[in-house]
């Protein structure tokens, strides 16, 4: 039990430091000019107070609907979109292609995090959001 309590104590310390860092960093980001083509990060957005310009969810099949593309087109033509987020596991790369067509920065987000622990995944998501400033 002592080992588990010590591990929990260490985890809480690390998570507190990480949360403080992410709050500071994303507070300065302009998430209001970012479009997310996935709902996979809604908890991250909510927890850290991000307000993306738009979240377009095409379902797990990753097929973009014509209505979504039209809405995105209007936002781009208004000049309010700086960055587009998609899921790296989108096999069709439809969001990446859309970003290229509009000459926008694309960031692929990895929810699964095959190559890192929880802390590294959160840091990568935070870095991705910040990179779109």
Secondary structure, DSSP 8 states (H G I E B T S, - for coil): -HHHHHHHHHHHHHHHHHHHHHHHHHHTS-GGGEEES-STTHHHHHHHT---SEE---TTTT---HHHHHHHHHHHHHT---EEEEETT-TT-HHHHHHHHTT-EEEEE-SS-TTS-HHHHHHHHHHHHHTT-
